[in-house]
């Protein structure tokens, strides 16, 4: 072979060797970039921590409540009517005024009834005079009869006159009492303590005992009742609670936020409504300050039991999955673990856990939807300790 041919072969070999070395360098760079200690790559391959809020499970006493929609009812509601006929002279109460038992609320013209009373008293005085004269005559007849100067028949007739005069006086007493009662009825009085409503009849009108319209409505608001309903399946729990002693009932506003008063369960209705499968209950409240108002809708919360020394977690920590209830538990290494749980009674924002979570363990209450098994977490809010319910 010539020298020119040998030169071309040498250049080709050098070019091949250079290309091989370049490929090896590129491969080495790629390996170093993909597997080497590059911080950016390390951040890409490490699982990002999930921000969550947590609360600590706690062992405590847990009150068990039943809640039903109720209506406030006045202890007494009295329609104030006239009990005698006549002209309504005056109305003494102001609308919305608190009154006491026996207070005069209105006055009816008493003159006719005063005249009737005076007439009854005069008739009694007349009959008393007649009785005195008859008794004197009877004494004389008895004296004469003892000396055989008067017949027994006349004596008996005189005795009858005395008895008749006594009966007339008894009738007069009854007439006086009736007239006095009618006169007293001209003063329309409060039958019990309470608060007056809107005046419905103005002074100057003629009122009758038979009128359907009342002069006003008197309601007793201290104490006051709340009537509410509960599902039929709770009846035995409520009866058991009453057997143990007084059962506390708290009344909250319609938003179930503001406490209006605390009372005691007094009555369980004697039947269950088959159309709604509910039964009625009545609780009595002192109602100091009159926060409960007749006709108002409230949420009645009845304390039926208190579970002692149970593990409690926030209700928002309880999740439902294909296999049932579970909760995310944050382990000591700050990774989250889904754990199957069994729960008991839920009251407000707290739930009893009978298995799956222990006292003091941390459960996730916010951020669960981002979690996977064994995912690292970042605590974004301090641990919330479970506290006793204020009403308990």
C-alpha positions in Angstrom: 0.0 0.0 0.0 1.2 3.6 -0.8 2.1 6.2 1.8 -1.0 8.3 0.9 -3.3 5.3 1.7 -1.6 4.9 5.0 -2.1 8.6 5.9 -5.8 8.4 5.1 -6.2 5.3 7.4 -4.4 7.1 10.3 -6.7 10.2 10.1 -9.8 8.0 10.0 -8.6 6.1 13.1 -8.0 9.4 14.9 -11.4 10.7 14.0 -13.1 7.5 15.2 -11.2 7.7 18.5 -12.1 11.4 19.0 -15.8 10.7 18.4 -15.7 7.8 20.9 -14.1 10.0 23.6 -16.6 12.8 23.0 -19.5 10.3 23.4 -18.0 9.0 26.6 -17.6 12.6 27.9 -21.3 13.4 27.1 -22.5 10.2 28.8 -20.4 10.9 31.9 -21.8 14.5 32.1 -25.3 13.3 31.8 -24.8 10.7 34.5 -23.2 13.3 36.8 -26.1 15.7 36.2 -28.8 13.1 36.8 -27.2 11.2 39.6 -24.8 13.6 41.2 -25.3 15.8 44.3 -27.1 18.6 42.4 -29.4 20.5 45.0 -32.0 21.3 42.4 -32.3 17.7 41.4 -32.4 16.6 45.0 -35.3 19.0 45.6 -37.1 17.5 42.6 -36.8 13.9 43.7 -37.6 14.5 47.5 -41.4 14.3 48.4 -42.7 17.8 49.4 -44.0 18.1 52.9 -47.8 18.8 53.2 -48.9 21.7 55.5 -51.6 20.5 58.0 -53.3 21.6 61.2 -53.4 19.1 64.0 -55.1 18.6 67.4 -54.2 16.3 70.2 -56.6 13.4 71.2 -57.5 13.8 74.8 -59.0 11.6 77.5 -61.8 13.4 79.3 -65.5 13.3 80.4 -67.8 13.7 77.4 -71.4 15.0 77.8 -74.0 13.3 75.6 -76.8 15.7 74.3 -80.0 15.3 72.4 -81.2 18.4 70.5 -84.7 19.2 69.3 -86.5 22.1 67.8 -88.8 23.7 70.4 -91.2 26.6 71.0 -91.3 28.9 74.0 -94.7 28.9 75.8 -95.8 31.1 78.7 -96.4 29.3 81.9 -99.9 30.9 82.0 -101.7 32.8 79.2 -104.9 34.6 80.4 -107.3 36.5 78.3 -108.5 39.4 80.4 -112.3 39.7 80.0 -115.0 41.7 81.7 -117.1 39.6 84.1 -120.0 42.0 84.3 -121.7 44.2 81.7 -121.1 47.9 81.7 -119.1 50.9 80.4 -115.3 50.5 80.5 -114.4 53.6 82.4 -110.6 53.3 82.7 -107.7 51.1 81.6 -104.8 51.3 84.1 -102.2 49.1 82.5 -99.7 50.1 79.8 -99.0 47.8 76.9 -96.1 45.6 77.7 -96.2 46.4 81.4 -95.3 43.9 84.0 -98.1 43.5 86.6 -98.5 41.6 89.8 -101.3 39.3 90.9 -104.3 41.4 92.2 -103.3 44.6 90.4 -106.3 46.5 89.0 -106.0 46.5 85.2 -109.3 48.2 84.2 -112.5 49.6 85.8 -116.1 49.2 84.7 -118.8 51.7 85.7 -119.8 50.4 89.2 -122.9 52.6 90.0 -125.6 50.0 89.0 -123.8 47.3 91.0 -123.3 49.6 94.0 -127.0 50.3 93.9 -127.9 46.6 93.8 -125.6 46.0 96.8 -127.3 48.8 98.8 -130.7 47.5 97.9 -129.8 44.0 99.1 -128.4 45.4 102.4 -131.6 47.4 102.9 -133.8 44.3 102.3 -131.8 42.4 104.9 -132.3 45.2 107.4 -136.0 45.1 106.7 -136.1 41.3 107.2 -134.1 41.6 110.4 -136.7 44.0 111.8 -139.5 41.6 110.8 -137.7 38.8 112.6 -137.4 40.8 115.8 -141.1 41.6 115.8 -141.9 37.9 115.0 -139.7 36.7 117.8 -141.4 39.0 120.3 -144.8 37.9 119.2 -143.6 34.3 119.5 -142.5 34.9 123.1 -145.9 36.3 124.0 -147.7 33.4 122.4 -145.6 31.0 124.3 -146.5 32.8 127.6 -150.2 32.7 126.8 -150.0 29.1 125.6 -148.4 28.1 128.9 -151.5 29.5 130.8 -153.9 27.9 128.3 -154.9 31.4 127.0 -153.7 30.6 123.4 -154.1 27.6 121.2 -151.2 25.5 120.0 -152.2 26.1 116.4 -151.6 29.9 116.8 -148.3 29.2 118.6 -147.1 27.0 115.7 -148.1 29.7 113.1 -146.1 32.3 115.0 -143.1 29.9 115.1 -143.4 29.5 111.3 -143.3 33.3 110.9 -140.1 33.5 112.9 -138.6 30.7 110.8 -139.7 32.4 107.6 -138.0 35.7 108.6 -134.8 33.8 109.4 -134.9 32.3 105.9 -135.4 35.7 104.3 -132.4 37.0 106.1 -130.3 34.0 104.8 -131.5 34.8 101.3 -130.6 38.4 101.9 -127.1 37.4 102.8 -126.8 35.5 99.6 -128.1 38.5 97.6 -125.6 40.8 99.3 -122.8 38.4 98.5 -123.8 38.2 94.8 -124.2 42.0 94.6 -120.8 42.5 96.3 -119.2 40.0 93.9 -120.6 41.9 90.9 -119.4 45.1 92.3 -115.9 43.7 92.8 -116.0 42.5 89.2 -116.2 46.1 88.1 -112.5 46.2 89.0 -110.7 43.9 86.4 -107.7 42.5 88.2 -104.6 40.5 87.2 -105.1 36.8 88.0 -101.3 36.2 88.3 -98.0 37.9 87.8 -97.0 38.5 84.2 -96.7 40.9 81.4 -99.6 42.6 79.6 -99.9 42.6 75.8 -101.5 45.0 73.4 -104.8 46.7 74.7 -107.7 45.5 72.6 -110.6 47.6 74.0 -110.4 51.3 74.7 -112.1 53.2 77.6 -115.6 54.3 76.8 -116.7 51.1 75.1 -119.5 49.0 76.5 -118.2 45.6 77.5 -120.1 42.4 78.3 -119.2 39.2 80.1 -120.1 37.3 76.9 -117.7 39.2 74.7 -115.3 37.1 72.7 -112.7 39.9 72.4 -110.5 40.3 75.5 -109.4 43.6 77.0 -105.8 42.3 76.9 -103.7 39.2 77.1 -101.7 38.5 80.3 -98.7 36.1 80.0 -96.5 34.8 82.8 -93.0 34.7 81.5 -91.0 34.0 84.7 -90.8 31.1 84.9 -91.5 29.9 81.3 -91.8 26.6 79.4 -90.2 25.3 76.3 -91.9 22.4 74.4 -89.8 20.5 72.0 -89.7 17.1 70.1 -87.2 14.3 69.9 -87.0 11.1 67.8 -88.9 8.1 69.2 -85.7 6.0 69.5 -84.4 8.4 72.1 -87.3 7.8 74.5 -85.6 5.2 76.7 -82.4 7.2 77.1 -84.5 10.2 78.3 -86.5 8.1 80.7 -83.4 6.6 82.1 -81.9 10.1 82.6 -85.0 11.2 84.4 -84.9 8.2 86.6 -81.4 9.2 87.7 -82.5 12.7 88.7 -83.1 16.1 87.4 -82.3 16.4 83.6 -80.7 19.7 82.4 -82.1 21.4 79.3 -80.3 24.3 77.6 -82.2 26.6 75.2 -80.2 28.1 72.3 -81.3 30.6 69.6 -82.3 29.4 66.2 -78.7 29.6 65.0 -77.7 27.3 67.8 -75.1 29.8 69.0 -76.4 32.0 71.8 -77.4 30.4 75.1 -80.8 31.8 76.2 -81.3 29.9 79.4 -80.9 26.7 81.3 -83.8 24.8 82.8 -85.0 21.4 83.9 -87.0 18.7 82.1 -90.5 18.5 83.7 -92.7 16.4 81.4 -92.5 13.6 78.8 -95.7 13.4 76.7 -97.7 10.2 77.2 -97.8 9.2 73.5 -95.6 9.1 70.4 -96.9 10.8 67.2 -97.0 7.9 64.7 -96.9 10.3 61.7 -93.6 11.8 62.6 -92.1 9.1 65.0 -91.4 11.8 67.5 -92.6 12.7 71.0 -93.0 15.9 72.9 -91.2 17.1 76.0 -91.6 20.1 78.2 -88.9 21.9 80.2 -89.3 24.8 82.7 -86.9 27.8 82.8 -86.6 30.5 85.5 -86.1 32.9 82.6 -84.4 35.7 84.6 -84.1 38.7 82.3 -86.8 37.3 80.0 -84.4 36.1 77.3 -87.0 33.5 76.4 -90.1 35.0 74.8 -93.5 33.3 74.2 -93.8 32.0 70.7 -90.0 32.0 70.1 -88.4 29.1 68.2 -85.3 27.7 70.0 -83.0 24.7 69.9 -83.4 22.7 73.1 -80.3 20.7 74.1 -81.0 17.9 76.7 -78.2 16.3 78.7 -78.9 12.6 78.9 -75.6 11.2 80.0 -71.9 11.9 80.6 -69.3 9.4 79.4 -66.5 9.2 81.8 -62.8 9.2 80.8 -63.1 8.6 77.1 -60.7 9.5 74.2 -62.1 12.5 72.3 -60.9 14.0 69.0 -62.4 16.9 66.9 -65.2 15.7 64.6 -63.5 17.3 61.6 -60.6 14.7 62.0 -63.0 11.9 61.3 -62.9 10.9 57.6 -64.9 8.3 55.7 -63.3 6.0 53.1 -64.1 2.8 51.2 -63.2 0.8 54.2 -65.1 2.9 56.7 -64.1 5.6 59.1 -60.4 6.7 59.5 -58.3 9.5 60.8 -54.9 10.8 59.7 -52.4 10.5 62.6 -49.1 12.4 62.6 -46.4 10.1 63.9 -43.3 11.1 65.8 -41.2 11.5 62.6 -43.8 14.0 61.3 -45.3 11.7 58.7 -49.0 11.1 58.3 -50.6 7.7 58.6 -54.2 6.8 57.8 -55.6 4.8 60.6 -59.0 3.0 60.8 -61.0 4.1 63.8 -64.3 3.3 65.6 -66.3 6.1 67.0 -69.0 6.6 69.6 -71.2 9.6 70.3 -70.6 12.9 68.6 -71.5 16.1 70.5 -71.0 19.4 68.8 -67.5 19.5 67.4 -66.2 16.5 69.4 -66.4 12.7 68.8 -65.6 9.8 71.0 -63.0 7.4 69.6 -63.4 3.8 70.9 -60.4 2.4 69.0 -57.7 3.5 66.6 -56.4 6.6 68.3 -54.8 6.8 71.7 -54.7 9.6 74.2 -52.2 12.3 73.3 -51.8 11.2 69.6 -51.9 14.0 67.0 -54.7 13.9 64.4 -55.0 16.1 61.3 -57.9 18.5 61.4 -57.1 20.5 58.2 -55.3 19.6 55.0 -56.3 15.9 54.8 -57.2 16.0 51.1 -53.5 16.5 50.2 -52.2 13.6 52.3 -50.9 10.2 51.2 -49.7 7.4 53.4 -46.4 8.2 55.1 -46.3 11.6 53.5 -44.2 14.2 55.5 -46.1 17.0 57.0 -45.5 20.5 58.2 -47.5 21.7 61.2 -49.0 25.1 60.2 -51.0 25.7 63.4 -50.2 24.8 67.0 -51.7 21.6 68.5 -55.2 22.2 69.7 -56.1 20.6 73.0 -59.6 19.2 73.4 -61.5 21.2 76.0 -64.5 20.3 78.1 -67.9 21.6 76.7 -68.9 24.8 78.5 -72.4 23.5 79.1 -71.1 20.4 80.7 
